Amino acid sequence: MKDRFSLPDGMIYLDGNSLGPLPVGTAEKVQDVVQAQWGAHLIKGWNLDGWMAQPARVGNRIARLIGAPEGTVTMGDTLSVKVFQALSAALKMRLDRRVILSDSGNFPSDLYMAEGLIQQLGQGYELRIVAPEDVASAMTDDVAVAMITQVDYRTGRMHDMAQVTAAAHGAGAVMLWDLAHSAGAVPVDVAACNAEFAVGCTYKYLNGGPGAPAFIYARPDIVADIQPALAGWLGHDAPFAFETGYRPAAGIERMRVGTPPVIQMTALEHALGLWDEVDMAELRERSVALGELFIALVEEKCPELVLASPRDANQRGSQVSFASKNGYAVMQALIARDVIGDFRAPDIMRFGFTPLYIDEGDVRGAVDILADILATRSWDRPEYHQK
């Protein structure tokens, strides 16, 4: 499937865990929506070209990838906005509790959203952050919501969704999952684990492009009771009635806020077509094999690097991270030679393994270049230390 992506000749792209590459045909699809739809149809495009229904239509495609029933996922806004929406709704389900539980592997923006919400609510709310391995045991009877990212953005450490969700429910807490590094990377089943909420982005493994809209899932049995904190007009039960008061839409549509980003969502919708040909179990198997090969080769040829990801592939997402005190400069040297990974402070080099466009030859080639950079100390050039 590598030929289904527009990748520069000679580049080894190991950063799909940060931004997925451009699928072949997406640019033409975007051009079509700009010229043939917006240009020719103007405002008629909302109905004639299905723009208004796009968040639900695309949401159903996402639902299939995260194990959610049809009609339980909608699209729009950014992941941070969706975190805020879901967390606010979740807290209202446990008004007698005051603790939001998260872990130190969570992406900072999620934690910032929680802090901002707490500042607005007052009333003694607390954000409690524990080590990832302590999450299940930290589910005490004062926890209102467990807000956890399944796959750690730095190390790739992966939580067991079923186990953590069961622990949350056992303590009477609401479960909110961030699937930013999971959707399109590992098999996910939000319905099977019975989580109340899930959110995620679409510009990483789903290849929706920079700024692609986020998604939000709410379990079908709770959605009718959700009172959205961000009560936007397109989440209204009858948005074109233009009533002065808010009435939430009947289902997941109430989690819509403003006008959908049609052009960006069109790019995502086209990219999602690739997933009709993908078996997630097979994709995961190939991803694990690539990651295992990468670890073995790096430890053989670059012994000075330290594995920062879990060694057990069952506890790791679709990325592998190595630590080095010179990690930033080494990564810049790799990028200069068209091996694209990325760096996370203080010392983590991240490498994503997406079998849709990465193969064994890419892994071996990347490690050879990495080993050469370390052996020759070419990373120590002044330009590679500049930040």
N, C-alpha and C positions, 0 to 999 in steps of 0.2 A: 504493500500500500504506500510505500515511500514515494512513488511517482505521483501520488495524489496531493503532494504538498510542494509549494514553491520555495525551495531552499537554495541558497547561493551555492554555486559549484565549489566543491572543495571544503565546505563548512561541515563540521561535526557539531550538531546542535543538541546540547545536553542541558537546555534550560527551559524545556517545555513546562516544567513545574513552576515557572515564573510567567512566561508568556508563550503560548503555543504559536507555531508557525502558520503562515497563510495557506489555507487549502486551495488547490487549483480550482478555478471557477468562481471563487468568492468575489474577486475584484469585478468580474463581469456581472455577477448578480447584483452587486452594489451599484454598479453603473446603470443597470437596468432599472432599479428602483428610483434612482435619481432622475434619469432621463425619460424613460417610458411611463413611469408611474407619477412621480412628483411633477416632472416637467410637462407631461401630456395631460394628466388628470387633475393636477392641483388638489384642491380640497376634496374632490370626489374620491381620492385614493383611500380615505378612511373607510369607506364602504366598498367601493369598486375593487380595490386591491387588498382588502382584508386587513388593513393596518390596525383597526380597533380590536380585532379578534386575535392579533398576533401574540400578545402576552400569554393568553390561555393556550394557544396552539403550540407555541414554543415550550411553554411550561409542561405540556403533556409529553413532549419529547424528552425533556429533562427527567420527568417523573419515571420514565422507563429505565433510566440509567441509575436511579437511586432507590429503586424498589418501592416507589410510591404509586398509589392508585391514580387513575386518570381523574383530572379535575381537582387535584389537591396541591398543585404547584403553579405559581404565577411568576412573572418576570417583571423586572424594572429596577430603576435606581441603581445604587451601588451596594456592595456587600455590607459596608458599615451601616447604611440605612436599614437594610434588612435585619441586621443584628439588633439594632435599636428597636425595630418594630416587634420582633419576636421576643426579645427580652422583656420589653414593657408588657406585652400580652401575657407572658409566662408569669411575671410577678403578680399580676392581677388575679391569677388562679390560686395564689397562696398568700392571701393578705395577712395571715397571722404569722408569717415568717419574714425574716429580714436579711438573709444571707444569700448572696450570689456566689456560687462556688466555681472557680476556674483553676487552671494550672499554669505553671510558669512556661510551658511550651506553647501557650496560646498566642496567636498573633496579636501584637500590641494594640492594633486598632479595635479589636473586640473588647479589650480591657478598657480602652479609652471610652468606648461607647457606654460601657457599664458605669464607669466613673461619672460620666456626664449625666446619665440617667439618675444615678444616686444623688448627685448634687441638686437636680431638679425636684426629686421626690422628697428629699429630707427624710424625716420619720425614722431615723436610725438605721437605714439600710447599710450593708457592709459588703464589700467585695473581698472575698477570702481566696487567696491564691496559694495553692499547694504544689508540691512536686508532682509531675505526671504520674509517677508510680504510686502516689498516695491518694489519688482521686477517689477510688472506690471506698477506701477506709475512712475518707473524710466526709462521707455522706451522713451527716448527723441530723437530728430532728429539728434543727433550726434552719436548714438549707431550704430555701424557696425554689431556686433554680440552679441546676448544674449546666453551665455554659462551657462546652468543651469542643476544641478543634480535634477532629479524629486523628489527623496526621500532622505532627509537629513540623512547622515550616522550616526549622533549622536542621534538625537531625533526621527527619523522616520517621521518628518513632510513632507507632500506630496503636491507638487504643482499640480494645475489643468493644465494639459498639453495643453488642448484646449484653455483655457483662457489666459495663458501666451504666447502661440504661436500667438494667435490673437493679443495680445498687441504688440508683437515684430513686426509682419507684419504691424500692423497699424502705427507703427513708421518708417516703411521702413527698419527694421533690419532683419538679417538672424538668424534663430533659430537653435541652437545646443543643443541637450539633451544628458545628461549622464544618462543611464538607469542601472547603476551598481546595484542599490538596487530595481529595478523595474522588470526587465526581469525575468519571472518565479515566481514573487511574487504578482504582481497586473496586471489586464488587461491593456494592452498598445495598442494604435492604432496610429502609427506615420503617416500613410497615411491619416487618418481622420482628424488629427490636422494640416496636411500639413507642418510639420517641414521639413526643408531642410536637416538636418543631425541628426543622432543619433549614439551613441557609447555605449559600455557596456562591462562588463566582464562576464565570464561564470563559475567561480569557486564558486560563492555564491549559489544562488537559483537554478542554472542550474546544479550544482553538477559535473562540469567538472574536478575537482581535482586541487590541488595547481599548479599554473602556467599555467592553461588552457588558450588558446588563446582568445583574445578579438574580438569583432565584430564592424563593421562600416556599417552604412546605409547612402546612399545618395539618395535624391529624384530623380526619373527617369528623370524628365524634365531638371535637371541641371547637371547631371553627365557627359554629353558629353563636357561640358565647363570647367570641373575641370582640373587644371594643378597641379598635386601632388607635394608638397614640397619635399616629400621623394619618389624620382623616382627610385624605385627598379626594378630589372630586371624582376621579375615576374609580375610587373604591366605594362610591355612593351606589345605593341600590338603583337609582335612576339618574345617572349623571346629567342627562340632557333635560331633566325637569328643572334644573337650576334652582332647587329649593334652598332657602336660607339656612335650614337646619340639616344636619348630617344623619342619614340613615344608611348603615352599612349594607353592602351587597350580601346576598344570601350565603355565598361560600367563600372560597379562597380569593375571589375577586375583591373582597373587602381589604385585602392586603396590598392592592394597587394604590399608588399615590397620585402621580401626575402623568402627563402625556408620555406614552411609550416612545423610546428612542428608535424610531422605525428603521433608519439606515443601519445603525449598529446591530439592531436585532435581526435584520435581514442577513447580515454577514454571519451571525451566529446560527440562524436557521439553516443557512446553506451548509455551514460546517457540520451541523448535527446530522446531516444526511449520511455522512460517513459511518455513523454509528449503527445504521441499519445493517451494515455488513460485518459488524464486530461482535464476537462472542466475548463477554467480559471475563469469563473464567479462563479462556485461552489467552486473552491479552495479559491477564495477570500472570499466568504461567510464564509467558515469554519475558515479561518485565522482570520477574524474579530471576530468571536465568541470566539476563543481561546484567542485572545488579550483582549477582553472585560472581559472574565472570570479572566484572570491573573490580570488585573487592579483592579477588584472588590475584589479579594482575598487578594492582597497585601495591598490595602488600609484598609481592615478589620483587617488583622493580623499583618501588619508592618506599623503602622501609622506614624512612624518617617521618612519613605521614601517619597519623593516628586515626583509626576508624572512629567516627563520632556517632554513626548510626548503629542501631541494634544489629548484632551479627545474625540473629535469627530472622530470616526473611518474613516469617509470619508476624513479626512485630514491627515490620518496616513497610512504609508505603512505596511509591515508585521513584524514590530518590535515594541516593547514597551520599553521605557527607563525610569528609575527612577534615581533621583539624591540623593546623600548622601555624606556628607563630609568624610565619611569613606568608600566610594564606592570601592576603590581599594582593601582594605583589605577584605571587605565583599565578593567581587567577588572571591578573591583567596580562601577564606574559602568555598564558594560554589563549586568551581572547585575541591577542595580537597575532596568534598563529591559527586563528579560525577554529579553535576548540572553545565552544561557548558554554560555560557554566556560570555560576555567580558566587558571590561572597556575602556572608552574613557575619557581622561583628559578634564576638571579637576575633575569632580565628577559624571560622567555618567555611570550607569550600563545598558548594552543593552541586550535585550532578543528577539530572533527571533522566530516567530511562523509559521512553515512550516507544513501544515496539511498532507503532504506526509508521514511524519514520527513522527509527534507530535500529541498527542490526549489529551483529557480532563484529563485523569489520570496522564499524565506527568505534566500538568499545576498544578494540585492540589498537586502532590508530590513535585514539585519544590518550591511552595510557603510554604509548610510545613517545608521543610528544611531551606529555607530562614528565616522563622519566628523563628525557633529554633536557628539558628546562631545569630540572633539579640537578642533574649531573653537571651541566655546564654553568650553573648559577646565572643563567641569563635573566632570571627573575630579578636580579639585584641591580638592574639598570635604573637610573634615577626616575625615568618616566613612569615606571611601574609602581613606584611608591607614592606618586602624587594622588591626592584625594580631592 
